[in-house]
């Protein structure tokens, strides 16, 4: 049987810029950073959670031909690809930290739901990210 | 695709996100275009090319989706919900809602209860698929 999600991949337009965002802004940590020739295998993970990593992959050779890479880049920047959902222990506190660190692309401010408080942001390229604090029960639904 | 196109896409996406975030405010196309740093006329044209519909229609369907959500999840009156989602008159709201959803806000409320799915999933997936009104 399968016991854990190990690696999931998202497409970014620039690995160095992605690393700056996911590590310095979002607060994740670099996991693998392996270079072979001009290829760089780069992953990030939640600090203290070594079991699951997110691979930051850049469309282009040798993974994709030029036309396919262009399509992927277009889809990323249109926000059309899937993203990531993270768990936090304090959504509102994290929201303030992210703003202090210069994050401006919020797709939703922290919002209460019956299952918790969550917010939405985009990475610099257009990938959607949700961050959820589970368990707090809101009194009434809001839009 | 050029870097300039990717940059334009990203700015249009930022403007679309602004509509999703601030639908309850009295947004209009010039205000949204300013988010993307594009002139209003060029903005509407570019937005339609990239996302397949005008910003007016995108915002209208977001507002109707939020109204559907509030009708399902809350006891607020139809009139209150009309203003919650930034329609300026109950008549326009009811006409637009009916044209898009196919039934009146009250009838929709009668027929639908809360959906047990995360809010972000509802936001992404429950926006009505058809729009009405001006196309530019």
Interface residues (C-beta under 8 A of the other chain):
Chain A: X13 X70 X71 X73 X74 X77 X78 X79 X85 X105 X106 X107 X108 X109 X111 X113 X115 X118 X120 X122 X125 X126 X130 X132 X140 X141 X143
Chain B: X1 X5 X6 X7 X9 X10 X12 X13 X14 X16 X17 X20 X21 X24 X50 X51 X66 X69 X70 X73 X74 X84 X85 X114 X118 X119 X120 X123
